[in-house]
Amino acid sequence: MADKSLLVIIELGGYPNFSPLYERYGFAVEQVTSMRKALSLLKKNNYHAVVCEFNFQSDFRDRTSSLESMMAVLQCKPDTRIVVFYEKEYEHQYEKVRSRFPIHASLAFPIDENELEENIASI
């Protein structure tokens, strides 16, 4: 039985389902496909970790992605570890977010499963 919980937020996807990897490290995995649903869950529940994507959105007026909304919710839950997947072409925009919030690990696409496993093992 899993004694740790992990929320996976897959907005765009296009990469393998890593749930078996997370489960090998003792996580009960919950998966959602929208940040809106994720924010609702994060406000109500405590997760040991969150795996999500940085999806740069140039049309936002005051932020670069919905990741910032999630990080604002998690500021009152400092023990939650965040793993972010990002596109190399948006690394500059992502670094602005990363410099302002505590992020456990950042992995560029394509995701190296061994690197992901090392980061999940350290949570």
N, CA, C and O of each residue as an XYZ file, in Angstrom:
492
protein
N       0.846     -1.190      0.000
C       0.000      0.000      0.000
C       0.886      1.247      0.000
O       1.858      1.334      0.750
N       0.539      2.187     -0.836
C       1.321      3.411     -0.949
C       1.102      4.295      0.275
O      -0.020      4.446      0.757
N       2.192      4.872      0.767
C       2.074      5.768      1.913
C       2.380      7.207      1.538
O       2.376      8.100      2.385
N       2.643      7.417      0.260
C       2.911      8.764     -0.237
C       1.977      9.018     -1.417
O       1.608      8.094     -2.142
N       1.603     10.275     -1.598
C       0.700     10.611     -2.699
C       1.399     11.530     -3.695
O       2.205     12.382     -3.319
N       1.076     11.340     -4.963
C       1.675     12.120     -6.039
C       0.577     12.521     -7.010
O      -0.211     11.684     -7.451
N       0.532     13.792     -7.335
C      -0.423     14.310     -8.315
C       0.314     14.549     -9.621
O       1.333     15.240     -9.653
N      -0.204     13.974    -10.699
C       0.359     14.174    -12.034
C      -0.610     15.050    -12.808
O      -1.799     14.744    -12.907
N      -0.085     16.158    -13.366
C      -0.904     17.072    -14.162
C      -0.410     16.998    -15.598
O       0.687     17.458    -15.915
N      -1.226     16.417    -16.455
C      -0.863     16.266    -17.867
C      -1.802     17.133    -18.685
O      -2.936     16.744    -18.963
N      -1.327     18.305    -19.069
C      -2.151     19.203    -19.871
C      -1.969     18.940    -21.363
O      -2.949     18.906    -22.107
N      -0.742     18.756    -21.803
C      -0.466     18.514    -23.218
C      -0.059     17.069    -23.493
O      -0.475     16.488    -24.496
N       0.743     16.493    -22.620
C       1.156     15.097    -22.776
C       2.115     14.897    -23.937
O       2.946     15.755    -24.235
N       1.980     13.739    -24.591
C       2.879     13.412    -25.686
C       4.141     12.700    -25.221
O       5.133     12.658    -25.947
N       4.110     12.143    -24.023
C       5.244     11.411    -23.467
C       4.688     10.190    -22.747
O       3.484     10.118    -22.502
N       5.536      9.233    -22.406
C       5.053      7.992    -21.777
C       4.355      8.238    -20.442
O       4.577      9.249    -19.776
N       3.519      7.295    -20.081
C       2.878      7.300    -18.772
C       3.912      6.774    -17.772
O       4.298      5.606    -17.827
N       4.351      7.634    -16.865
C       5.369      7.254    -15.884
C       4.780      6.751    -14.567
O       5.514      6.565    -13.596
N       3.481      6.532    -14.522
C       2.842      6.079    -13.276
C       3.483      4.825    -12.699
O       3.681      4.764    -11.486
N       3.822      3.805    -13.520
C       4.480      2.623    -12.932
C       5.786      2.976    -12.208
O       6.103      2.382    -11.177
N       6.534      3.932    -12.740
C       7.773      4.369    -12.084
C       7.445      4.997    -10.731
O       8.076      4.669     -9.726
N       6.458      5.900    -10.701
C       6.085      6.558     -9.443
C       5.619      5.526     -8.417
O       5.962      5.607     -7.238
N       4.833      4.556     -8.884
C       4.306      3.532     -7.980
C       5.413      2.646     -7.422
O       5.326      2.193     -6.281
N       6.453      2.394     -8.216
C       7.601      1.603     -7.723
C       8.249      2.262     -6.508
O       8.822      1.583     -5.656
N       8.155      3.584     -6.437
C       8.754      4.314     -5.313
C       7.740      4.616     -4.209
O       7.961      5.491     -3.373
N       6.637      3.888     -4.218
C       5.688      3.959     -3.113
C       4.645      5.051     -3.195
O       3.995      5.348     -2.193
N       4.465      5.655     -4.351
C       3.478      6.727     -4.488
C       2.127      6.198     -4.953
O       2.053      5.375     -5.865
N       1.071      6.672     -4.326
C      -0.279      6.515     -4.847
C      -0.449      7.658     -5.845
O      -0.313      8.826     -5.481
N      -0.743      7.331     -7.086
C      -0.760      8.325     -8.159
C      -2.181      8.744     -8.493
O      -3.063      7.910     -8.698
N      -2.382     10.049     -8.541
C      -3.640     10.623     -9.018
C      -3.289     11.489    -10.223
O      -2.324     12.252    -10.187
N      -4.074     11.366    -11.285
C      -3.741     12.079    -12.521
C      -4.922     12.928    -12.973
O      -6.070     12.484    -12.943
N      -4.621     14.162    -13.394
C      -5.629     15.058    -13.961
C      -5.101     15.647    -15.262
O      -3.897     15.643    -15.516
N      -6.022     16.156    -16.085
C      -5.632     16.703    -17.383
C      -5.879     18.200    -17.511
O      -5.799     18.752    -18.609
N      -6.175     18.848    -16.414
C      -6.335     20.306    -16.473
C      -5.795     20.940    -15.197
O      -5.897     20.368    -14.112
N      -5.226     22.116    -15.344
C      -4.709     22.832    -14.178
C      -5.855     23.254    -13.267
O      -5.688     23.308    -12.048
N      -6.991     23.545    -13.832
C      -8.143     23.944    -13.007
C      -8.505     22.829    -12.025
O      -8.719     23.092    -10.841
N      -8.573     21.605    -12.501
C      -8.874     20.455    -11.640
C      -7.743     20.254    -10.624
O      -7.992     19.969     -9.453
N      -6.503     20.406    -11.089
C      -5.350     20.253    -10.196
C      -5.399     21.270     -9.061
O      -5.154     20.918     -7.907
N      -5.709     22.512     -9.372
C      -5.758     23.547     -8.337
C      -6.807     23.215     -7.286
O      -6.584     23.414     -6.092
N      -7.943     22.713     -7.730
C      -8.994     22.314     -6.796
C      -8.502     21.207     -5.868
O      -8.717     21.265     -4.657
N      -7.846     20.206     -6.434
C      -7.315     19.101     -5.618
C      -6.218     19.575     -4.672
O      -6.176     19.158     -3.514
N      -5.338     20.434     -5.151
C      -4.225     20.918     -4.324
C      -4.703     21.752     -3.148
O      -4.066     21.762     -2.094
N      -5.806     22.443     -3.317
C      -6.353     23.237     -2.217
C      -6.961     22.350     -1.133
O      -6.967     22.712      0.043
N      -7.477     21.177     -1.539
C      -8.167     20.289     -0.606
C      -7.281     19.193     -0.011
O      -7.558     18.707      1.086
N      -6.221     18.800     -0.721
C      -5.415     17.645     -0.336
C      -3.945     18.008     -0.173
O      -3.464     19.010     -0.703
N      -3.256     17.169      0.569
C      -1.800     17.314      0.698
C      -1.141     16.201     -0.107
O      -1.438     15.022      0.086
N      -0.259     16.581     -0.996
C       0.481     15.618     -1.810
C       1.954     15.702     -1.438
O       2.458     16.781     -1.125
N       2.634     14.585     -1.472
C       4.076     14.578     -1.238
C       4.811     15.166     -2.437
O       5.865     15.786     -2.297
N       4.227     14.955     -3.631
C       4.885     15.436     -4.848
C       3.849     15.747     -5.915
O       2.738     15.217     -5.922
N       4.262     16.633     -6.818
C       3.462     16.987     -7.993
C       4.389     16.938     -9.193
O       5.480     17.508     -9.171
N       3.951     16.256    -10.238
C       4.675     16.234    -11.511
C       3.794     16.963    -12.511
O       2.625     16.620    -12.687
N       4.361     17.976    -13.168
C       3.554     18.803    -14.064
C       4.391     19.300    -15.235
O       5.595     19.052    -15.309
N       3.734     20.003    -16.142
C       4.393     20.552    -17.321
C       4.436     22.081    -17.229
O       3.530     22.713    -16.685
N       5.496     22.648    -17.769
C       5.536     24.094    -17.968
C       5.113     24.320    -19.412
O       5.814     23.942    -20.350
N       3.947     24.949    -19.567
C       3.423     25.244    -20.902
C       3.376     26.758    -21.059
O       2.459     27.420    -20.574
N       4.384     27.292    -21.744
C       4.480     28.740    -21.928
C       3.259     29.251    -22.675
O       2.874     28.709    -23.711
N       2.652     30.312    -22.129
C       1.482     30.909    -22.745
C       1.710     32.418    -22.845
O       1.578     33.145    -21.860
N       2.048     32.866    -24.025
C       2.391     34.280    -24.221
C       1.190     35.206    -24.088
O       1.364     36.418    -23.960
N      -0.014     34.667    -24.114
C      -1.201     35.513    -24.032
C      -1.591     35.878    -22.602
O      -2.507     36.677    -22.405
N      -0.917     35.312    -21.601
C      -1.189     35.696    -20.225
C      -0.602     37.083    -19.972
O       0.528     37.370    -20.370
N      -1.367     37.927    -19.319
C      -0.946     39.299    -19.073
C       0.107     39.402    -17.961
O       1.093     40.126    -18.093
N      -0.121     38.664    -16.863
C       0.715     38.862    -15.675
C       1.545     37.649    -15.273
O       2.160     37.649    -14.207
N       1.570     36.613    -16.114
C       2.368     35.426    -15.822
C       2.682     34.712    -17.131
O       2.185     35.090    -18.191
N       3.510     33.680    -17.045
C       3.924     32.994    -18.268
C       3.226     31.656    -18.469
O       3.234     31.112    -19.574
N       2.616     31.114    -17.397
C       1.949     29.816    -17.522
C       1.055     29.581    -16.310
O       1.089     30.329    -15.332
N       0.255     28.524    -16.399
C      -0.590     28.148    -15.262
C       0.240     27.544    -14.129
O      -0.253     27.392    -13.011
N       1.485     27.204    -14.412
C       2.386     26.691    -13.379
C       2.510     27.690    -12.224
O       2.595     27.298    -11.060
N       2.519     28.966    -12.555
C       2.631     29.993    -11.511
C       1.413     30.000    -10.590
O       1.551     30.233     -9.389
N       0.235     29.751    -11.132
C      -0.971     29.659    -10.299
C      -0.848     28.481     -9.342
O      -1.202     28.587     -8.168
N      -0.347     27.361     -9.848
C      -0.170     26.186     -9.009
C       0.847     26.459     -7.899
O       0.623     26.100     -6.743
N       1.953     27.088     -8.253
C       2.991     27.362     -7.261
C       2.476     28.308     -6.179
O       2.869     28.194     -5.018
N       1.601     29.238     -6.551
C       1.027     30.139     -5.555
C       0.188     29.358     -4.547
O       0.235     29.652     -3.352
N      -0.574     28.375     -5.006
C      -1.365     27.538     -4.106
C      -0.445     26.718     -3.200
O      -0.738     26.534     -2.019
N       0.659     26.232     -3.749
C       1.560     25.366     -2.986
C       2.496     26.117     -2.037
O       3.214     25.483     -1.263
N       2.505     27.427     -2.077
C       3.369     28.182     -1.160
C       3.041     27.885      0.299
O       3.917     27.975      1.159
N       1.802     27.535      0.585
C       1.432     27.217      1.968
C       1.648     25.737      2.276
O       1.290     25.268      3.357
N       2.237     24.996      1.320
C       2.538     23.576      1.506
C       3.997     23.332      1.113
O       4.269     22.667      0.114
N       4.923     23.865      1.890
C       6.340     23.843      1.504
C       6.980     22.454      1.430
O       8.066     22.310      0.868
N       6.326     21.434      1.986
C       6.907     20.086      1.945
C       6.595     19.340      0.648
O       7.149     18.269      0.399
N       5.718     19.898     -0.169
C       5.374     19.259     -1.443
C       6.522     19.478     -2.431
O       6.951     20.610     -2.654
N       7.010     18.394     -3.014
C       8.100     18.467     -3.997
C       7.517     18.558     -5.404
O       6.586     17.834     -5.756
N       8.080     19.456     -6.194
C       7.574     19.711     -7.542
C       8.597     19.247     -8.577
O       9.779     19.580     -8.493
N       8.124     18.476     -9.552
C       8.936     18.052    -10.686
C       8.260     18.638    -11.927
O       7.068     18.434    -12.156
N       9.044     19.368    -12.720
C       8.486     20.052    -13.888
C       9.145     19.554    -15.169
O      10.369     19.458    -15.262
N       8.305     19.238    -16.156
C       8.763     18.915    -17.504
C       8.612     20.180    -18.342
O       7.607     20.881    -18.228
N       9.603     20.477    -19.182
C       9.526     21.695    -19.996
C      10.176     21.487    -21.365
O      11.011     20.602    -21.552
N       9.771     22.319    -22.297
C      10.345     22.330    -23.649
C      11.609     23.182    -23.627
O      11.609     24.281    -23.074
N      12.682     22.679    -24.224
C      13.946     23.424    -24.245
C      13.790     24.797    -24.879
O      14.455     25.746    -24.465
N      12.929     24.915    -25.871
C      12.759     26.199    -26.549
C      12.164     27.270    -25.633
O      12.292     28.463    -25.910
N      11.515     26.848    -24.543
C      10.937     27.802    -23.593
C      11.719     27.864    -22.285
O      11.208     28.338    -21.270
N      12.946     27.388    -22.313
C      13.752     27.350    -21.100
C      13.942     28.745    -20.490
O      13.904     28.895    -19.268
N      14.141     29.744    -21.316
C      14.340     31.113    -20.809
C      13.108     31.580    -20.011
O      13.251     32.156    -18.933
N      11.918     31.335    -20.536
C      10.696     31.722    -19.825
C      10.525     30.879    -18.556
O      10.106     31.385    -17.515
N      10.850     29.605    -18.658
C      10.726     28.721    -17.501
C      11.673     29.140    -16.381
O      11.306     29.082    -15.207
N      12.876     29.557    -16.727
C      13.850     29.967    -15.712
C      13.326     31.130    -14.866
O      13.668     31.240    -13.689
N      12.509     31.986    -15.449
C      11.909     33.088    -14.676
C      11.013     32.541    -13.570
O      11.009     33.055    -12.452
N      10.266     31.514    -13.885
C       9.401     30.880    -12.885
C      10.256     30.137    -11.862
O      10.053     30.258    -10.654
N      11.197     29.380    -12.362
C      12.055     28.567    -11.494
C      12.835     29.418    -10.492
O      13.099     28.977     -9.374
N      13.196     30.616    -10.886
C      13.959     31.491     -9.987
C      13.111     32.022     -8.836
O      13.647     32.483     -7.829
N      11.794     31.960     -8.981
C      10.897     32.519     -7.968
C      10.256     31.482     -7.053
O       9.725     31.827     -5.997
N      10.303     30.211     -7.454
C       9.620     29.176     -6.688
C      10.540     27.980     -6.447
O      11.411     27.690     -7.268
N      10.349     27.292     -5.334
C      11.174     26.102     -5.049
C      10.706     24.900     -5.872
O       9.614     24.376     -5.653
N      11.517     24.483     -6.792
C      11.198     23.348     -7.656
C      12.252     22.271     -7.421
O      13.451     22.525     -7.533
N      11.793     21.073     -7.095
C      12.680     19.953     -6.766
C      13.517     19.523     -7.971
O      14.722     19.302     -7.852
N      12.864     19.407     -9.136
C      13.580     18.945    -10.330
C      12.932     19.500    -11.584
O      11.718     19.691    -11.645
N      13.764     19.754    -12.580
C      13.314     20.230    -13.885
C      13.910     19.321    -14.942
O      15.121     19.104    -14.976
N      13.060     18.794    -15.801
C      13.520     17.888    -16.849
C      13.018     18.367    -18.200
O      11.822     18.588    -18.391
N      13.947     18.523    -19.132
C      13.592     18.964    -20.478
C      13.130     17.770    -21.313
O      13.601     16.645    -21.142
N      12.203     18.047    -22.211
C      11.765     17.025    -23.180
C      12.874     16.761    -24.177
O      13.609     17.689    -24.514
N      13.029     15.547    -24.661
C      12.318     14.341    -24.237
C      12.796     13.912    -22.853
O      13.977     14.029    -22.526
N      11.872     13.421    -22.056
C      12.171     13.065    -20.670
C      13.055     11.821    -20.619
O      12.725     10.781    -21.188
N      14.175     11.950    -19.931
C      15.075     10.821    -19.700
C      14.538     10.067    -18.489
O      14.552     10.587    -17.373
N      14.067      8.845    -18.708
C      13.427      8.087    -17.636
C      14.380      7.826    -16.470
O      13.950      7.819    -15.316
N      15.655      7.613    -16.750
C      16.624      7.391    -15.671
C      16.782      8.643    -14.813
O      16.855      8.554    -13.587
N      16.834      9.792    -15.448
C      16.938     11.053    -14.704
C      15.678     11.295    -13.878
O      15.754     11.732    -12.730
N      14.520     11.008    -14.469
C      13.264     11.140    -13.729
C      13.265     10.210    -12.520
O      12.878     10.607    -11.421
N      13.696      8.987    -12.730
C      13.723      8.015    -11.638
C      14.634      8.478    -10.501
O      14.279      8.331     -9.332
N      15.787      9.029    -10.824
C      16.692      9.550     -9.788
C      16.012     10.634     -8.967
O      16.149     10.675     -7.745
N      15.281     11.508     -9.642
C      14.612     12.609     -8.951
C      13.438     12.126     -8.108
O      13.216     12.624     -7.005
N      12.690     11.162     -8.622
C      11.566     10.620     -7.859
C      12.100      9.856     -6.647
O      11.515      9.937     -5.567
N      13.178      9.131     -6.804
C      13.769      8.365     -5.699
C      14.233      9.273     -4.576
O      14.282      8.852     -3.421
N      14.573     10.512     -4.898
C      15.083     11.435     -3.870
C      13.988     12.188     -3.130
O      14.284     13.022     -2.275
N      12.746     11.912     -3.441
C      11.625     12.586     -2.757
C      11.253     11.792     -1.515
O      10.336     12.176     -0.789
